[in-house]
Each structure stands twice: as C-alpha cells, then as structure tokens.
Amino acid sequence: MTYHKESEAVLYRSKMNPNLKRNFALFPVLDWIAKITAHIPNKGEQLVRYYGAYSNASTSQPPEPPTSRVTSRVGPSYHVEI
C-alpha cells in the first residue's frame, strides 16, 4: 500500500487477480478509507472468521462414529444372550 501525495491516491498491491488480470488497484483516499473501515465490525458485533467444520459449534459436538465397509455391506449385527 502506497500513498501518492501529488495525486492524492492510494496504490494497493496484492496477489494477481485472475478476473482483472492485474495485481494492483488505485483508489482515491476517501474511497480507500471507506473500503478498509467496511471490514471493522460495529460495536457489540462479533467477526465470524471460520465456517463449516472449522467453526466452534462443530468442534463442540462429539464426532460421529466411523462406519466400516463391512457393516455397510452386510448390515447391522445383533448380539443375543441365551
């Protein structure tokens, strides 16, 4: 990120964007500040960082027991005491 005083613009460099076919963006200063501050959550809100299997909700639940190939082909087995 570079600020150019004479043009009053911010030059942002990143990885190559396959859609735009370039690795930079030039923003007016106020637009740059608006884009950066859009990522700050409001007071009292929480930022969600992980989804799916990486979320806290999925790690707090016990994992499902693995199913073996044999039981899925043969079917359930029953133990009966006589």
PyMOL Python script that loads the backbone (N, CA, C, O; Angstrom):
from pymol import cmd

cmd.read_pdbstr("""\
ATOM      1  N   MET A   1       0.857  -1.156   0.000  1.00  0.00           N
ATOM      2  CA  MET A   1       0.000   0.000   0.000  1.00  0.00           C
ATOM      3  C   MET A   1       0.908   1.225   0.000  1.00  0.00           C
ATOM      4  O   MET A   1       1.803   1.342   0.837  1.00  0.00           O
ATOM      5  N   THR A   2       0.679   2.117  -0.921  1.00  0.00           N
ATOM      6  CA  THR A   2       1.499   3.315  -1.055  1.00  0.00           C
ATOM      7  C   THR A   2       0.595   4.525  -1.262  1.00  0.00           C
ATOM      8  O   THR A   2      -0.346   4.487  -2.056  1.00  0.00           O
ATOM      9  N   TYR A   3       0.896   5.590  -0.539  1.00  0.00           N
ATOM     10  CA  TYR A   3       0.147   6.834  -0.688  1.00  0.00           C
ATOM     11  C   TYR A   3       0.931   7.768  -1.596  1.00  0.00           C
ATOM     12  O   TYR A   3       2.111   8.023  -1.353  1.00  0.00           O
ATOM     13  N   HIS A   4       0.289   8.279  -2.638  1.00  0.00           N
ATOM     14  CA  HIS A   4       0.905   9.236  -3.558  1.00  0.00           C
ATOM     15  C   HIS A   4       0.308  10.611  -3.277  1.00  0.00           C
ATOM     16  O   HIS A   4      -0.855  10.886  -3.573  1.00  0.00           O
ATOM     17  N   LYS A   5       1.149  11.462  -2.693  1.00  0.00           N
ATOM     18  CA  LYS A   5       0.679  12.772  -2.247  1.00  0.00           C
ATOM     19  C   LYS A   5       0.250  13.660  -3.410  1.00  0.00           C
ATOM     20  O   LYS A   5      -0.759  14.358  -3.313  1.00  0.00           O
ATOM     21  N   GLU A   6       1.007  13.643  -4.512  1.00  0.00           N
ATOM     22  CA  GLU A   6       0.690  14.536  -5.635  1.00  0.00           C
ATOM     23  C   GLU A   6      -0.640  14.191  -6.308  1.00  0.00           C
ATOM     24  O   GLU A   6      -1.350  15.088  -6.763  1.00  0.00           O
ATOM     25  N   SER A   7      -0.981  12.910  -6.375  1.00  0.00           N
ATOM     26  CA  SER A   7      -2.257  12.526  -6.989  1.00  0.00           C
ATOM     27  C   SER A   7      -3.344  12.264  -5.953  1.00  0.00           C
ATOM     28  O   SER A   7      -4.493  12.011  -6.313  1.00  0.00           O
ATOM     29  N   GLU A   8      -2.986  12.325  -4.651  1.00  0.00           N
ATOM     30  CA  GLU A   8      -3.916  12.061  -3.558  1.00  0.00           C
ATOM     31  C   GLU A   8      -4.647  10.738  -3.758  1.00  0.00           C
ATOM     32  O   GLU A   8      -5.875  10.668  -3.690  1.00  0.00           O
ATOM     33  N   ALA A   9      -3.867   9.700  -4.006  1.00  0.00           N
ATOM     34  CA  ALA A   9      -4.433   8.369  -4.244  1.00  0.00           C
ATOM     35  C   ALA A   9      -3.618   7.319  -3.496  1.00  0.00           C
ATOM     36  O   ALA A   9      -2.455   7.537  -3.155  1.00  0.00           O
ATOM     37  N   VAL A  10      -4.249   6.184  -3.251  1.00  0.00           N
ATOM     38  CA  VAL A  10      -3.595   5.057  -2.590  1.00  0.00           C
ATOM     39  C   VAL A  10      -3.441   3.940  -3.615  1.00  0.00           C
ATOM     40  O   VAL A  10      -4.409   3.539  -4.260  1.00  0.00           O
ATOM     41  N   LEU A  11      -2.227   3.447  -3.758  1.00  0.00           N
ATOM     42  CA  LEU A  11      -1.946   2.321  -4.638  1.00  0.00           C
ATOM     43  C   LEU A  11      -1.852   1.076  -3.775  1.00  0.00           C
ATOM     44  O   LEU A  11      -0.988   0.978  -2.903  1.00  0.00           O
ATOM     45  N   TYR A  12      -2.746   0.125  -4.020  1.00  0.00           N
ATOM     46  CA  TYR A  12      -2.780  -1.120  -3.246  1.00  0.00           C
ATOM     47  C   TYR A  12      -2.306  -2.248  -4.141  1.00  0.00           C
ATOM     48  O   TYR A  12      -2.830  -2.438  -5.238  1.00  0.00           O
ATOM     49  N   ARG A  13      -1.315  -2.998  -3.676  1.00  0.00           N
ATOM     50  CA  ARG A  13      -0.796  -4.154  -4.422  1.00  0.00           C
ATOM     51  C   ARG A  13      -1.167  -5.438  -3.683  1.00  0.00           C
ATOM     52  O   ARG A  13      -1.136  -5.499  -2.454  1.00  0.00           O
ATOM     53  N   SER A  14      -1.519  -6.463  -4.463  1.00  0.00           N
ATOM     54  CA  SER A  14      -1.902  -7.746  -3.882  1.00  0.00           C
ATOM     55  C   SER A  14      -1.463  -8.861  -4.819  1.00  0.00           C
ATOM     56  O   SER A  14      -0.684  -8.640  -5.747  1.00  0.00           O
ATOM     57  N   LYS A  15      -1.976 -10.069  -4.562  1.00  0.00           N
ATOM     58  CA  LYS A  15      -1.713 -11.186  -5.465  1.00  0.00           C
ATOM     59  C   LYS A  15      -2.413 -10.924  -6.795  1.00  0.00           C
ATOM     60  O   LYS A  15      -3.319 -10.094  -6.875  1.00  0.00           O
ATOM     61  N   MET A  16      -1.997 -11.624  -7.817  1.00  0.00           N
ATOM     62  CA  MET A  16      -2.597 -11.458  -9.142  1.00  0.00           C
ATOM     63  C   MET A  16      -4.064 -11.875  -9.100  1.00  0.00           C
ATOM     64  O   MET A  16      -4.396 -12.979  -8.669  1.00  0.00           O
ATOM     65  N   ASN A  17      -4.931 -10.980  -9.551  1.00  0.00           N
ATOM     66  CA  ASN A  17      -6.358 -11.248  -9.618  1.00  0.00           C
ATOM     67  C   ASN A  17      -6.655 -11.871 -10.981  1.00  0.00           C
ATOM     68  O   ASN A  17      -6.447 -11.221 -12.005  1.00  0.00           O
ATOM     69  N   PRO A  18      -7.141 -13.131 -11.018  1.00  0.00           N
ATOM     70  CA  PRO A  18      -7.375 -13.772 -12.311  1.00  0.00           C
ATOM     71  C   PRO A  18      -8.478 -13.108 -13.135  1.00  0.00           C
ATOM     72  O   PRO A  18      -8.458 -13.189 -14.364  1.00  0.00           O
ATOM     73  N   ASN A  19      -9.439 -12.452 -12.479  1.00  0.00           N
ATOM     74  CA  ASN A  19     -10.528 -11.793 -13.217  1.00  0.00           C
ATOM     75  C   ASN A  19     -10.077 -10.477 -13.833  1.00  0.00           C
ATOM     76  O   ASN A  19     -10.375 -10.185 -14.992  1.00  0.00           O
ATOM     77  N   LEU A  20      -9.355  -9.688 -13.047  1.00  0.00           N
ATOM     78  CA  LEU A  20      -8.903  -8.374 -13.536  1.00  0.00           C
ATOM     79  C   LEU A  20      -7.595  -8.443 -14.299  1.00  0.00           C
ATOM     80  O   LEU A  20      -7.255  -7.511 -15.028  1.00  0.00           O
ATOM     81  N   LYS A  21      -6.854  -9.536 -14.142  1.00  0.00           N
ATOM     82  CA  LYS A  21      -5.553  -9.740 -14.784  1.00  0.00           C
ATOM     83  C   LYS A  21      -4.545  -8.663 -14.393  1.00  0.00           C
ATOM     84  O   LYS A  21      -3.764  -8.196 -15.222  1.00  0.00           O
ATOM     85  N   ARG A  22      -4.574  -8.274 -13.107  1.00  0.00           N
ATOM     86  CA  ARG A  22      -3.600  -7.323 -12.572  1.00  0.00           C
ATOM     87  C   ARG A  22      -3.464  -7.536 -11.073  1.00  0.00           C
ATOM     88  O   ARG A  22      -4.297  -8.196 -10.452  1.00  0.00           O
ATOM     89  N   ASN A  23      -2.414  -6.976 -10.500  1.00  0.00           N
ATOM     90  CA  ASN A  23      -2.156  -7.176  -9.074  1.00  0.00           C
ATOM     91  C   ASN A  23      -2.146  -5.861  -8.303  1.00  0.00           C
ATOM     92  O   ASN A  23      -1.492  -5.763  -7.264  1.00  0.00           O
ATOM     93  N   PHE A  24      -2.853  -4.860  -8.788  1.00  0.00           N
ATOM     94  CA  PHE A  24      -2.894  -3.581  -8.095  1.00  0.00           C
ATOM     95  C   PHE A  24      -4.257  -2.922  -8.282  1.00  0.00           C
ATOM     96  O   PHE A  24      -5.030  -3.286  -9.168  1.00  0.00           O
ATOM     97  N   ALA A  25      -4.528  -1.944  -7.422  1.00  0.00           N
ATOM     98  CA  ALA A  25      -5.734  -1.120  -7.544  1.00  0.00           C
ATOM     99  C   ALA A  25      -5.388   0.279  -7.058  1.00  0.00           C
ATOM    100  O   ALA A  25      -4.656   0.434  -6.080  1.00  0.00           O
ATOM    101  N   LEU A  26      -5.900   1.282  -7.723  1.00  0.00           N
ATOM    102  CA  LEU A  26      -5.652   2.677  -7.382  1.00  0.00           C
ATOM    103  C   LEU A  26      -6.960   3.282  -6.882  1.00  0.00           C
ATOM    104  O   LEU A  26      -7.966   3.283  -7.591  1.00  0.00           O
ATOM    105  N   PHE A  27      -6.935   3.800  -5.644  1.00  0.00           N
ATOM    106  CA  PHE A  27      -8.139   4.343  -5.019  1.00  0.00           C
ATOM    107  C   PHE A  27      -7.925   5.795  -4.626  1.00  0.00           C
ATOM    108  O   PHE A  27      -6.823   6.157  -4.216  1.00  0.00           O
ATOM    109  N   PRO A  28      -8.947   6.638  -4.739  1.00  0.00           N
ATOM    110  CA  PRO A  28      -8.893   7.938  -4.075  1.00  0.00           C
ATOM    111  C   PRO A  28      -8.853   7.696  -2.558  1.00  0.00           C
ATOM    112  O   PRO A  28      -9.343   6.671  -2.083  1.00  0.00           O
ATOM    113  N   VAL A  29      -8.284   8.615  -1.814  1.00  0.00           N
ATOM    114  CA  VAL A  29      -8.054   8.412  -0.385  1.00  0.00           C
ATOM    115  C   VAL A  29      -9.343   8.099   0.380  1.00  0.00           C
ATOM    116  O   VAL A  29      -9.379   7.156   1.171  1.00  0.00           O
ATOM    117  N   LEU A  30     -10.381   8.870   0.155  1.00  0.00           N
ATOM    118  CA  LEU A  30     -11.623   8.645   0.893  1.00  0.00           C
ATOM    119  C   LEU A  30     -12.270   7.305   0.540  1.00  0.00           C
ATOM    120  O   LEU A  30     -12.866   6.661   1.404  1.00  0.00           O
ATOM    121  N   ASP A  31     -12.160   6.880  -0.715  1.00  0.00           N
ATOM    122  CA  ASP A  31     -12.683   5.571  -1.095  1.00  0.00           C
ATOM    123  C   ASP A  31     -11.897   4.451  -0.423  1.00  0.00           C
ATOM    124  O   ASP A  31     -12.474   3.446  -0.007  1.00  0.00           O
ATOM    125  N   TRP A  32     -10.571   4.625  -0.317  1.00  0.00           N
ATOM    126  CA  TRP A  32      -9.732   3.626   0.339  1.00  0.00           C
ATOM    127  C   TRP A  32     -10.112   3.484   1.821  1.00  0.00           C
ATOM    128  O   TRP A  32     -10.231   2.374   2.340  1.00  0.00           O
ATOM    129  N   ILE A  33     -10.297   4.611   2.480  1.00  0.00           N
ATOM    130  CA  ILE A  33     -10.684   4.585   3.897  1.00  0.00           C
ATOM    131  C   ILE A  33     -12.054   3.913   4.061  1.00  0.00           C
ATOM    132  O   ILE A  33     -12.264   3.158   5.011  1.00  0.00           O
ATOM    133  N   ALA A  34     -12.973   4.182   3.148  1.00  0.00           N
ATOM    134  CA  ALA A  34     -14.303   3.565   3.217  1.00  0.00           C
ATOM    135  C   ALA A  34     -14.211   2.052   3.031  1.00  0.00           C
ATOM    136  O   ALA A  34     -14.899   1.307   3.728  1.00  0.00           O
ATOM    137  N   LYS A  35     -13.384   1.592   2.114  1.00  0.00           N
ATOM    138  CA  LYS A  35     -13.257   0.144   1.881  1.00  0.00           C
ATOM    139  C   LYS A  35     -12.598  -0.553   3.059  1.00  0.00           C
ATOM    140  O   LYS A  35     -13.010  -1.652   3.430  1.00  0.00           O
ATOM    141  N   ILE A  36     -11.586   0.062   3.656  1.00  0.00           N
ATOM    142  CA  ILE A  36     -10.905  -0.543   4.795  1.00  0.00           C
ATOM    143  C   ILE A  36     -11.814  -0.588   6.024  1.00  0.00           C
ATOM    144  O   ILE A  36     -11.887  -1.616   6.697  1.00  0.00           O
ATOM    145  N   THR A  37     -12.496   0.497   6.322  1.00  0.00           N
ATOM    146  CA  THR A  37     -13.335   0.546   7.517  1.00  0.00           C
ATOM    147  C   THR A  37     -14.609  -0.284   7.379  1.00  0.00           C
ATOM    148  O   THR A  37     -15.272  -0.549   8.381  1.00  0.00           O
ATOM    149  N   ALA A  38     -14.965  -0.698   6.173  1.00  0.00           N
ATOM    150  CA  ALA A  38     -16.142  -1.555   5.983  1.00  0.00           C
ATOM    151  C   ALA A  38     -15.932  -2.925   6.627  1.00  0.00           C
ATOM    152  O   ALA A  38     -16.901  -3.624   6.921  1.00  0.00           O
ATOM    153  N   HIS A  39     -14.671  -3.314   6.850  1.00  0.00           N
ATOM    154  CA  HIS A  39     -14.364  -4.614   7.441  1.00  0.00           C
ATOM    155  C   HIS A  39     -14.353  -4.589   8.965  1.00  0.00           C
ATOM    156  O   HIS A  39     -14.219  -5.641   9.590  1.00  0.00           O
ATOM    157  N   ILE A  40     -14.488  -3.428   9.572  1.00  0.00           N
ATOM    158  CA  ILE A  40     -14.499  -3.315  11.030  1.00  0.00           C
ATOM    159  C   ILE A  40     -15.923  -3.565  11.518  1.00  0.00           C
ATOM    160  O   ILE A  40     -16.842  -2.862  11.098  1.00  0.00           O
ATOM    161  N   PRO A  41     -16.131  -4.551  12.396  1.00  0.00           N
ATOM    162  CA  PRO A  41     -17.495  -4.810  12.873  1.00  0.00           C
ATOM    163  C   PRO A  41     -18.002  -3.679  13.770  1.00  0.00           C
ATOM    164  O   PRO A  41     -17.215  -2.989  14.417  1.00  0.00           O
ATOM    165  N   ASN A  42     -19.314  -3.501  13.799  1.00  0.00           N
ATOM    166  CA  ASN A  42     -19.920  -2.486  14.657  1.00  0.00           C
ATOM    167  C   ASN A  42     -19.735  -2.862  16.119  1.00  0.00           C
ATOM    168  O   ASN A  42     -19.432  -4.011  16.441  1.00  0.00           O
ATOM    169  N   LYS A  43     -19.919  -1.892  16.998  1.00  0.00           N
ATOM    170  CA  LYS A  43     -19.768  -2.137  18.429  1.00  0.00           C
ATOM    171  C   LYS A  43     -20.771  -3.195  18.883  1.00  0.00           C
ATOM    172  O   LYS A  43     -21.962  -3.102  18.584  1.00  0.00           O
ATOM    173  N   GLY A  44     -20.286  -4.188  19.597  1.00  0.00           N
ATOM    174  CA  GLY A  44     -21.136  -5.257  20.092  1.00  0.00           C
ATOM    175  C   GLY A  44     -21.273  -6.426  19.133  1.00  0.00           C
ATOM    176  O   GLY A  44     -21.789  -7.472  19.527  1.00  0.00           O
ATOM    177  N   GLU A  45     -20.829  -6.290  17.883  1.00  0.00           N
ATOM    178  CA  GLU A  45     -20.897  -7.380  16.921  1.00  0.00           C
ATOM    179  C   GLU A  45     -19.609  -8.186  16.958  1.00  0.00           C
ATOM    180  O   GLU A  45     -18.548  -7.681  17.326  1.00  0.00           O
ATOM    181  N   GLN A  46     -19.724  -9.437  16.571  1.00  0.00           N
ATOM    182  CA  GLN A  46     -18.569 -10.315  16.562  1.00  0.00           C
ATOM    183  C   GLN A  46     -18.218 -10.655  15.115  1.00  0.00           C
ATOM    184  O   GLN A  46     -19.101 -10.885  14.289  1.00  0.00           O
ATOM    185  N   LEU A  47     -16.937 -10.684  14.823  1.00  0.00           N
ATOM    186  CA  LEU A  47     -16.465 -11.017  13.493  1.00  0.00           C
ATOM    187  C   LEU A  47     -16.418 -12.533  13.342  1.00  0.00           C
ATOM    188  O   LEU A  47     -15.823 -13.217  14.175  1.00  0.00           O
ATOM    189  N   VAL A  48     -17.040 -13.070  12.285  1.00  0.00           N
ATOM    190  CA  VAL A  48     -17.034 -14.509  12.032  1.00  0.00           C
ATOM    191  C   VAL A  48     -15.824 -14.820  11.167  1.00  0.00           C
ATOM    192  O   VAL A  48     -15.698 -14.313  10.052  1.00  0.00           O
ATOM    193  N   ARG A  49     -14.928 -15.664  11.695  1.00  0.00           N
ATOM    194  CA  ARG A  49     -13.706 -15.973  10.965  1.00  0.00           C
ATOM    195  C   ARG A  49     -13.730 -17.349  10.341  1.00  0.00           C
ATOM    196  O   ARG A  49     -13.107 -17.555   9.299  1.00  0.00           O
ATOM    197  N   TYR A  50     -14.431 -18.304  10.944  1.00  0.00           N
ATOM    198  CA  TYR A  50     -14.394 -19.673  10.454  1.00  0.00           C
ATOM    199  C   TYR A  50     -15.805 -20.168  10.170  1.00  0.00           C
ATOM    200  O   TYR A  50     -16.749 -19.807  10.873  1.00  0.00           O
ATOM    201  N   TYR A  51     -15.944 -20.990   9.145  1.00  0.00           N
ATOM    202  CA  TYR A  51     -17.230 -21.526   8.745  1.00  0.00           C
ATOM    203  C   TYR A  51     -17.139 -23.047   8.692  1.00  0.00           C
ATOM    204  O   TYR A  51     -16.040 -23.599   8.632  1.00  0.00           O
ATOM    205  N   GLY A  52     -18.258 -23.716   8.714  1.00  0.00           N
ATOM    206  CA  GLY A  52     -18.308 -25.152   8.494  1.00  0.00           C
ATOM    207  C   GLY A  52     -17.581 -25.959   9.552  1.00  0.00           C
ATOM    208  O   GLY A  52     -17.797 -25.767  10.748  1.00  0.00           O
ATOM    209  N   ALA A  53     -16.719 -26.864   9.109  1.00  0.00           N
ATOM    210  CA  ALA A  53     -16.028 -27.773  10.024  1.00  0.00           C
ATOM    211  C   ALA A  53     -15.065 -27.041  10.940  1.00  0.00           C
ATOM    212  O   ALA A  53     -14.700 -27.574  11.988  1.00  0.00           O
ATOM    213  N   TYR A  54     -14.641 -25.837  10.579  1.00  0.00           N
ATOM    214  CA  TYR A  54     -13.686 -25.092  11.386  1.00  0.00           C
ATOM    215  C   TYR A  54     -14.357 -24.202  12.437  1.00  0.00           C
ATOM    216  O   TYR A  54     -13.667 -23.555  13.225  1.00  0.00           O
ATOM    217  N   SER A  55     -15.677 -24.164  12.459  1.00  0.00           N
ATOM    218  CA  SER A  55     -16.359 -23.309  13.419  1.00  0.00           C
ATOM    219  C   SER A  55     -16.347 -23.930  14.806  1.00  0.00           C
ATOM    220  O   SER A  55     -16.143 -25.136  14.949  1.00  0.00           O
ATOM    221  N   ASN A  56     -16.565 -23.108  15.829  1.00  0.00           N
ATOM    222  CA  ASN A  56     -16.586 -23.598  17.201  1.00  0.00           C
ATOM    223  C   ASN A  56     -17.758 -24.534  17.455  1.00  0.00           C
ATOM    224  O   ASN A  56     -17.645 -25.465  18.253  1.00  0.00           O
ATOM    225  N   ALA A  57     -18.871 -24.300  16.791  1.00  0.00           N
ATOM    226  CA  ALA A  57     -20.052 -25.142  17.005  1.00  0.00           C
ATOM    227  C   ALA A  57     -19.780 -26.577  16.561  1.00  0.00           C
ATOM    228  O   ALA A  57     -20.226 -27.519  17.216  1.00  0.00           O
ATOM    229  N   SER A  58     -19.066 -26.752  15.476  1.00  0.00           N
ATOM    230  CA  SER A  58     -18.819 -28.111  15.003  1.00  0.00           C
ATOM    231  C   SER A  58     -17.777 -28.821  15.856  1.00  0.00           C
ATOM    232  O   SER A  58     -17.809 -30.048  15.949  1.00  0.00           O
ATOM    233  N   THR A  59     -16.860 -28.100  16.476  1.00  0.00           N
ATOM    234  CA  THR A  59     -15.847 -28.749  17.310  1.00  0.00           C
ATOM    235  C   THR A  59     -16.383 -29.081  18.692  1.00  0.00           C
ATOM    236  O   THR A  59     -15.806 -29.926  19.376  1.00  0.00           O
ATOM    237  N   SER A  60     -17.473 -28.443  19.131  1.00  0.00           N
ATOM    238  CA  SER A  60     -18.013 -28.731  20.453  1.00  0.00           C
ATOM    239  C   SER A  60     -18.897 -29.975  20.441  1.00  0.00           C
ATOM    240  O   SER A  60     -19.172 -30.537  21.501  1.00  0.00           O
ATOM    241  N   GLN A  61     -19.341 -30.412  19.282  1.00  0.00           N
ATOM    242  CA  GLN A  61     -20.170 -31.601  19.191  1.00  0.00           C
ATOM    243  C   GLN A  61     -19.276 -32.833  19.083  1.00  0.00           C
ATOM    244  O   GLN A  61     -18.218 -32.770  18.458  1.00  0.00           O
ATOM    245  N   PRO A  62     -19.686 -33.962  19.686  1.00  0.00           N
ATOM    246  CA  PRO A  62     -18.866 -35.172  19.568  1.00  0.00           C
ATOM    247  C   PRO A  62     -18.859 -35.667  18.123  1.00  0.00           C
ATOM    248  O   PRO A  62     -19.866 -35.559  17.425  1.00  0.00           O
ATOM    249  N   PRO A  63     -17.734 -36.206  17.677  1.00  0.00           N
ATOM    250  CA  PRO A  63     -17.676 -36.689  16.290  1.00  0.00           C
ATOM    251  C   PRO A  63     -18.519 -37.944  16.120  1.00  0.00           C
ATOM    252  O   PRO A  63     -18.708 -38.710  17.065  1.00  0.00           O
ATOM    253  N   GLU A  64     -19.019 -38.147  14.921  1.00  0.00           N
ATOM    254  CA  GLU A  64     -19.812 -39.339  14.629  1.00  0.00           C
ATOM    255  C   GLU A  64     -18.882 -40.540  14.551  1.00  0.00           C
ATOM    256  O   GLU A  64     -17.749 -40.422  14.083  1.00  0.00           O
ATOM    257  N   PRO A  65     -19.359 -41.706  15.011  1.00  0.00           N
ATOM    258  CA  PRO A  65     -18.502 -42.887  14.911  1.00  0.00           C
ATOM    259  C   PRO A  65     -18.310 -43.282  13.449  1.00  0.00           C
ATOM    260  O   PRO A  65     -19.243 -43.181  12.653  1.00  0.00           O
ATOM    261  N   PRO A  66     -17.117 -43.729  13.093  1.00  0.00           N
ATOM    262  CA  PRO A  66     -16.891 -44.108  11.702  1.00  0.00           C
ATOM    263  C   PRO A  66     -17.634 -45.388  11.357  1.00  0.00           C
ATOM    264  O   PRO A  66     -17.754 -46.292  12.185  1.00  0.00           O
ATOM    265  N   THR A  67     -18.127 -45.457  10.144  1.00  0.00           N
ATOM    266  CA  THR A  67     -18.798 -46.671   9.690  1.00  0.00           C
ATOM    267  C   THR A  67     -17.790 -47.483   8.890  1.00  0.00           C
ATOM    268  O   THR A  67     -17.071 -46.948   8.047  1.00  0.00           O
ATOM    269  N   SER A  68     -17.749 -48.760   9.163  1.00  0.00           N
ATOM    270  CA  SER A  68     -16.799 -49.606   8.437  1.00  0.00           C
ATOM    271  C   SER A  68     -17.441 -50.098   7.148  1.00  0.00           C
ATOM    272  O   SER A  68     -18.663 -50.085   7.001  1.00  0.00           O
ATOM    273  N   ARG A  69     -16.618 -50.519   6.244  1.00  0.00           N
ATOM    274  CA  ARG A  69     -17.116 -51.011   4.959  1.00  0.00           C
ATOM    275  C   ARG A  69     -17.889 -52.319   5.128  1.00  0.00           C
ATOM    276  O   ARG A  69     -18.874 -52.560   4.430  1.00  0.00           O
ATOM    277  N   VAL A  70     -17.436 -53.160   6.058  1.00  0.00           N
ATOM    278  CA  VAL A  70     -18.066 -54.463   6.239  1.00  0.00           C
ATOM    279  C   VAL A  70     -19.492 -54.302   6.740  1.00  0.00           C
ATOM    280  O   VAL A  70     -20.402 -54.931   6.201  1.00  0.00           O
ATOM    281  N   THR A  71     -19.712 -53.473   7.762  1.00  0.00           N
ATOM    282  CA  THR A  71     -21.063 -53.324   8.293  1.00  0.00           C
ATOM    283  C   THR A  71     -21.981 -52.635   7.297  1.00  0.00           C
ATOM    284  O   THR A  71     -23.187 -52.882   7.306  1.00  0.00           O
ATOM    285  N   SER A  72     -21.452 -51.794   6.455  1.00  0.00           N
ATOM    286  CA  SER A  72     -22.334 -51.146   5.487  1.00  0.00           C
ATOM    287  C   SER A  72     -22.739 -52.123   4.387  1.00  0.00           C
ATOM    288  O   SER A  72     -23.804 -51.966   3.790  1.00  0.00           O
ATOM    289  N   ARG A  73     -21.903 -53.133   4.109  1.00  0.00           N
ATOM    290  CA  ARG A  73     -22.261 -54.119   3.090  1.00  0.00           C
ATOM    291  C   ARG A  73     -23.143 -55.226   3.663  1.00  0.00           C
ATOM    292  O   ARG A  73     -24.110 -55.648   3.028  1.00  0.00           O
ATOM    293  N   VAL A  74     -22.809 -55.692   4.856  1.00  0.00           N
ATOM    294  CA  VAL A  74     -23.507 -56.831   5.446  1.00  0.00           C
ATOM    295  C   VAL A  74     -24.777 -56.383   6.146  1.00  0.00           C
ATOM    296  O   VAL A  74     -25.801 -57.063   6.069  1.00  0.00           O
ATOM    297  N   GLY A  75     -24.723 -55.271   6.814  1.00  0.00           N
ATOM    298  CA  GLY A  75     -25.862 -54.802   7.572  1.00  0.00           C
ATOM    299  C   GLY A  75     -25.540 -54.869   9.047  1.00  0.00           C
ATOM    300  O   GLY A  75     -24.443 -55.298   9.406  1.00  0.00           O
ATOM    301  N   PRO A  76     -26.442 -54.466   9.911  1.00  0.00           N
ATOM    302  CA  PRO A  76     -26.155 -54.464  11.338  1.00  0.00           C
ATOM    303  C   PRO A  76     -26.099 -55.889  11.892  1.00  0.00           C
ATOM    304  O   PRO A  76     -26.791 -56.787  11.411  1.00  0.00           O
ATOM    305  N   SER A  77     -25.274 -56.070  12.898  1.00  0.00           N
ATOM    306  CA  SER A  77     -25.191 -57.371  13.561  1.00  0.00           C
ATOM    307  C   SER A  77     -25.812 -57.232  14.954  1.00  0.00           C
ATOM    308  O   SER A  77     -25.726 -56.175  15.580  1.00  0.00           O
ATOM    309  N   TYR A  78     -26.436 -58.311  15.427  1.00  0.00           N
ATOM    310  CA  TYR A  78     -27.108 -58.273  16.708  1.00  0.00           C
ATOM    311  C   TYR A  78     -26.519 -59.344  17.609  1.00  0.00           C
ATOM    312  O   TYR A  78     -26.226 -60.449  17.154  1.00  0.00           O
ATOM    313  N   HIS A  79     -26.346 -59.022  18.878  1.00  0.00           N
ATOM    314  CA  HIS A  79     -25.843 -59.987  19.850  1.00  0.00           C
ATOM    315  C   HIS A  79     -27.002 -60.365  20.761  1.00  0.00           C
ATOM    316  O   HIS A  79     -27.627 -59.506  21.383  1.00  0.00           O
ATOM    317  N   VAL A  80     -27.273 -61.637  20.827  1.00  0.00           N
ATOM    318  CA  VAL A  80     -28.392 -62.118  21.634  1.00  0.00           C
ATOM    319  C   VAL A  80     -27.846 -63.080  22.665  1.00  0.00           C
ATOM    320  O   VAL A  80     -27.146 -64.025  22.302  1.00  0.00           O
ATOM    321  N   GLU A  81     -28.144 -62.871  23.955  1.00  0.00           N
ATOM    322  CA  GLU A  81     -27.732 -63.783  25.011  1.00  0.00           C
ATOM    323  C   GLU A  81     -28.829 -64.796  25.239  1.00  0.00           C
ATOM    324  O   GLU A  81     -30.007 -64.444  25.297  1.00  0.00           O
ATOM    325  N   ILE A  82     -28.444 -66.066  25.371  1.00  0.00           N
ATOM    326  CA  ILE A  82     -29.437 -67.138  25.554  1.00  0.00           C
ATOM    327  C   ILE A  82     -29.346 -67.707  26.941  1.00  0.00           C
ATOM    328  O   ILE A  82     -30.100 -68.618  27.285  1.00  0.00           O
TER     329      ILE A  82
END
""", "prot")
cmd.dss("prot")
cmd.show_as("cartoon", "prot")
cmd.util.cbc("prot")
cmd.orient("prot")
